[in-house]
Amino acid sequence: MALELKQKEIEGIQILSLKGRLTVGPEATILRERLREMAEAGQVKVILDLKQVDYIDSTGLGGLVICFTTLRKAGGALKLLSLNKRNIELLLLTKLTTVFELFADEQDAVNSFFPGREISKFDILSFIESGGRER
């Protein structure tokens, strides 16, 4: 299944909704290319909505890290939204939760780009303590 990307903007923040699998092959390449194009266009504050991404492999994880680095070098940031249980566990296992900011709510993710706004980050400790049950 090809990776589908839909882009919208809220308060100057780009939200890229992904649908499908983030795996080796054209899927990971499509995402990297889109984020590179966005960075070149000055769209460097990005949220990836992963609600409809059911699987991420090691190449997909590498692609996320490359996108993070690309945006950071351009003076921006990449934040992750609405990960499923499996993908959260994958980020925990690879310790990428120390790199990416995770959010369960879109408005909290948008607010995280504005100092002084109240936000609620994804609570990893509660996720682990609950045995990874969906909230």
N, C-alpha and C positions, 0 to 999 in steps of 0.2 A: 504494500500500500504506500503510495507516494505521500510525502509529507506535505500537508497543506498549511499555508501561512496566511493569516489575515491581520492587517495592521489597522490600528485606530490610534487616535491621540486624545489624551485627557490632560488639560492644563500644561501642554507642552511636553508631556511625557509620552513616549511611543510605547504602545502595548502591542506586542506581537503574539497572537494566539496561534498555537501549533496544534495540529490534529494529525495523528498517525503515530509512526514509530520514528525514533531518532536513532538511526543505526548506520553501520558502515554502508557506503555507497552514496547515491545521489542525495539521500535525505540529509546527512550531515553536511554535505557540500552546499546544498541549497541554503541551509541556515547560515553557514559561515559567510557565504557570498552576500546574502541579504543584509547581515549585520555589518559587513565591510562597506557595502553601498550606503547604508544608513549613516555610518560614521563619516564617510566621505562627504555626505550631504549635511553634516552638522547635527544629525539626530543621534546624540550620544547618551541620552537618558532613556534607557530601555527596560521594560518589564517583559519577561517571557512568561506567558500564561500557558502552563503545561497541563491544564486540567484534562485535555483530550489526548495526551501522550501516554500511551499504555506501556511503552517499553523503551528503555534507553540502554544501548550497549556501550562498550568501552570507547568506541569511536565517537558515539554521540556525546559521551562525557567529555572526551577530548575536545570535541567541537564546542561544547559549552564553555570550556576553559579558554579556548582560543577567542571566542566571542567576548568573554569577560575581559581578556587582556587587550583585545583590539579597542574596545570602548574605553577602558581605563587609560590607555596610551593617548586616546583622543580627548581626554579630560572628562569622560563621562562615567557611567556606571551601568551594570547589568544586574537586575534582581529577578528572582524566580517566584512565581505565583502558582498556587493550587496544584501542588504535586500530589500524586497518589501515594498510597502507603509504600508500594514497592520502590518507587523512585526516591522517596525520602530515605528509605533504608539503604539504598544504593549510595546516596550522598553521604549518609552517616558512615557506612563501611569504608568509603574512599576518603573520608575526612574532608570532603568538599563543603560540608556545612560550615567549615571555618573560613571558606572563601566566599561563598554566596550568601546573600541575605535572602531568607525565605519568608513568604507571606501567605496567609490563608485568605486574606481579604484584599480585593483590588484597590479600594480606597486607601487602606493602610500602606500598600505598596507605593501608590502615587504620593501619599503624604510623606513617605520616607525621603523623598527628594527635596523636601522643603524644611529647613531647620526651624525648629520651634513648633512644628505641628505634632500633635499627639499621634503616636502609632502603636500598633500592637504587632510585634514580630511573631513569627511562628515559634511556639514554645517547644523546643526539641526535647527538653527534659521531661515535660509532661507527656510527650509522644512516646518516649522510651518507657516511662513509668506505667503508662496505660497498656503497654505491650503492643503498641503500634495500632491500636484500634482507631478507626476513622472517627473524626469528631462530627 
